[in-house]
Amino acid sequence: MTVPIRWGDMDARAHVNNAQYMRYFEEARVAWSQARGLRQDDQAGFIVAKATVDYHAALTWPGNVISQVYAARVGNKSFTLRQTLTAEAAASPAATAEFVVVWFDYAAGVSAALPAPLRAILEGRA
């Protein structure tokens, strides 16, 4: 997914604020899940349980960020996504991250087993 860097994303030092990187990661995760039809259930969904980010380079305006999403680990009730943020003209990522994501039953208020269609997508079978 390509995300435009906005003027308002920058901080006083004229580079993208580190908190904004999290929004870019979020936009890519949401687009990834929507493209696979995974955001259609009002009773259950994703909750980020853990986020780990490594910052490698500053992003600056104007420009675009390319965000990639990869499934890394699939458990019974959770999975790990690896993501990268790379400036459009750059050769290497400006940031890399891992997100542990839990499938959550909103009505019951507890984590739940990953649905079979989601598991198939994460395991590369769909």
N, C-alpha and C positions, 0 to 999 in steps of 0.2 A: 504494500500500500504506500502511496506517496502522500505525504502530508505537507502542506505549505507552512513555512516558517512565517509567522506574523510579526509585525513590528512590536506589538505588545508582549511577545514572548521573551523579549530581551530584558536583561537587567541593566543596572547602571554602568556595567563594564562592557556593554555593547555585544554581549553574547547571550545565547539562550539560557535562561535561568534553569538550574538543575531540576527544579520541581516540574518544569514544563516537559522535561523528558518523560516523566511519568504519564503525562497526558497523551503524548505521542504514542507511548506503548499501549495505553488504554484504547485509543482510537483504533489502532491496528488489531487488538484483541477483539474488540466489538465488531469490526468489519469482517475479521476472520470467522467469527461465530455466526454472523448474519449470512455470510456467503454460503455457509454450510447448513443453514436452516436450523440453527441451534438456539435461537432466541424466540421460540414460539410458545414456550411453556410458561404460563403465568404462575404455576404452582411450584416450580423448581427452577434453579439456575445456578450460575457461577458466582462464587465468592472468592476473592483473592485472600489467601491465608498468609502468604509470605511473599515478599518482594526483595530481590537482591539485585542491585545495579552496580555495574562497574563503568565509570566514566573514563573515556580514553582521549577525547578531543572536544574542543568547544564547537558548538554549532552557532552560526551567525546568520543574520538577516541581510539581504534577501536570499531566498533559496528554498529548497525543498528537502525533506527528509524521507528517505525510503526505509520503511519498517518491515522487517520480515519476522514471521512467526513459525516456530518449529515445535512439534511435540517431542519431549525428551523422555518422559517417564510416565507410565500409566499404572495407577494403582486401582484399588477397589472403589474408593470414594473420592479420590483426588488424582490430579495429574500435574505434571510440570511442563510449562511452556518456556522455551528459550526464545528470546527476541533480540533483534539488533536494530539499531538506528544508525543510518549512514547518510551523510550529506550527499546529495545527488551527484556531485562531481568527485567525490572522495573514493579512494581505493579501499579503505578499511573503515570499520564502524567507529562512530563517535561514542557509542555506548552499547553495552551488552547487558542483558538481564535474564534472570530466571524468576518465574512466577509459579508458586504452588497454588493451584486452583482447586477448590472443593466444590463438588456438586451438592447443592443445598436444597432441602425440602422446606419451602417457606411456611407452609401450613403447619407442619409439625415442629419447625424450629430446630431441625437437626440435619446433619450431613446424611446423604443418601448414596446408594450404589449408583455408579455411572450408568446411564442408559446405554443399551446395546448399540444404537446408532452412533452415539458419541464415541464409545469405545472403538467402534470400527473405524471411524475417522481418525482418531488419535493413533491407532495402530497401523494406519495406512491401508486398510482393507476396504475403504469406501471413498 
